[in-house]
Amino acid sequence: MSNEVLGLLPSDFPDIDDSAFRNTGERSITLAGGCFWCTEAVYRQLDGVIDVISGYAGGEAQDANYDAVCTGTTKHAEAIKISYDSALIGPGTLLKVFFGIAHDPTQLNRQGNDTGTQYRSAIFWQDEQERDLAEDYIAQLEQAGAFNQPIVTSLEPLDIFYPAEDYHQDYAARNPNQPYIAAVAQPKVAKVHHYYKHRLKKDI
């Protein structure tokens, strides 16, 4: 996202108390922030992240495929399901990265040149506890002046997460020279290395 949008550096984004989620085994969170190739790449490198699956949320099973979702008429969003070890990382950190690096939460139904409701900013909550955490963090970001424009991230109940086609999985790592990946995903990955170097997996 452009520097004009940010009111704070990602490293200065406020923390949130996610102690209720910590040390409770393997958990997951589903986030939508534009092209899933890019958001997936951001999270794979964080210590405590077990797996990241690209897929679709917010629509019906019969339309949960790339060609249909790309029409912008299926109500799906391109999303990622992050599985994480709650002893090593919590949803607070995952949300902090989501808002500060993974995407621009002030863009409505788009991310950069990718336009349509399938690229909307959304958190697909699994229960009221997760929804409340997301609501509280958005309020905290607004109070802190993290952005110079309003946050438009929607909070939507997660009915079913549909994994995307195999060729979408780990796409950025497998296609580092693809022009879109080089222009959009790699700068976000570099920001994670810069701002969250203390939270990276040890083999990175």
N, C-alpha and C positions, 0 to 999 in steps of 0.2 A: 504494500500500500504506500501511497505517497507520504512524504514527511509532513505535508500540509494538513493531512487528516489527523495525524497523531498529535495529541496534546502532551503525552509523556513518552519517554523511551520505553521499549518493552521491558527493560530491566527495572523500571520504576513503577510498573503496574502494581497495584495493591495485591497483597496476598489475601486469601480467604480461609476461614477456619473450615477445614474438611475432615476434622478429626473423627467424625461419626462414620466416615467411609474407610478410614485407615485400618490396616491390620485385620481386614475381614475377608482375606483370601483373594482369589482372582475375581475381578469385576470387569465391567465393560461400560463404555459410554459411546453414544452415536452422535456424530457431529456432521453438519453440512456447511461447507464454506467454499462453494465454487467447484471447479474441476477436481475430482477425487484423486487424479494423478498427483497433484501438488500437495494436497493436505495429507495424503498417505505418506509422502516422502518426508514431510516435516516430522511426523511422530515416530517413524520407525527407528530413529537414532536415539531416542530417549531411554535412559536406564529405567527399568521397571515396566516398559511397554513390551508385552508378550507377543502380540500380533496386531496387525492393522489390515482390515479387509475393506476393499472398495466395493460399494454397492449402491442400492437405491432404498429410500425410505419415504413414506408419506403417500404412497399410491397403492394400487391393487396388483395382485400377482400376475394377471394376464398381460400387463403392460410393463413389467419389470425387466426390460431389456434395453440395451443402449439405443437402438434405432428409434424405439418408441419414446423413450425418455427425452431424447434430443429434440423431439418436436415441441416440448414445453407444454404439452396438453394433458399429461398423465397424472399430474399432481405430485409426482415423485421429485425428490431432490437427489442429486449426486451426493452421497454421504460416505462416511467411513465409520466402521465399528472398531473401536480401539479396545483390545483386551489388555488389562494391566494388573500387575502384582501390587495390591494395595499396601503391602509392607514396604515397598520401595518408592512408589509414587502415588499421588492422590488425584482426584478429579480437579482439585483446586489448581494444581500445576498444569494439568491438561487444558483447563479452561483459560488459564493465563496465556498459554502458548496459542490457543485458538484465537483469542481476541487480539493478541499483540503481534503475532507473526503469521499464522497460518492463512489468514484472509482479512478482508476489510469489512467489518460488521456494519459499516455506515452505508454500504451500497445495497439498494433494494433490488432484488431479483436480478442480480448480475454480479460478476467479478471481472473487472477490467473489460475486455472485449467480449467476454462470454456473457451473453444476455439470455434471460428467460427465467421462469420460476424454478427450473431444475438447478439453477445456480444460486438459489437463495441462501441466505445465512440462517441457519436453524440449529437448534439443539433439540434432539428427539429424546425426551425424558422417559425413563422406564417406571418411575414411581414418584410420589409426591415429594419425597425427600430429595431426589435428584432435581426435580423441577424447582423446589424452593432454593436449592443451592445455586442454580443457574440464575433465578430471579434476583437473589441477593447479590450475586457477583455483578450482574449488569447494573444494578442500582449503585453498587460500590464504584464501578468504573465511571459511571456518569457523575457521581459526587466528586470523584477525584479529578475529573476533567481529562480523562485518558484520551478522549477524542474531541476534535473541534467541530464535529457534526454528530447528530443523534445516532444512537445505536438502533438498528432496525432488525436485529436478530429475533426470529420468532421462536417460541417455545411450543413444541408440538408433541403430543403423546406418541410414543413408538408402538405401533401395532406389530408390524413385522419388518425385519431388515432382510432385504434380498441381495445376496452377494452378486456382484457383477460378473461378467464373462471372464474367463481365465486370463485372457490377454490384457486385461486392465490391472491385474494384481501385480504390485511391485513394479509398475510401469516405468517410473522415473529411474529407478536403479538399473533396469534392464535396457533403457533407451536414453542414456545421458546426453547423447549428441543430437537428439531430436530437437528441432528449433524451439518448440513450445516449452519443452522441459528446460532447455538451457536458459530461456528468457524469463520463465515464470517460476518454475519449481526450484531451480538451483539457487537463486538469490534468497529464497525463504530458508532453504536448508543451511545456507551460509549464515543467516541471521541466528538460527538455533545454535550453531557452533559458536557464534560470537557471544550471545546473551545467556546461553544455557550450557556452556562448556563444562560446568561442574555437574551437570545432570546427564551427560552423554554416556552411552554404553562404553565399557572399557575397551572393546575391540574396534572402536571407531577412531 
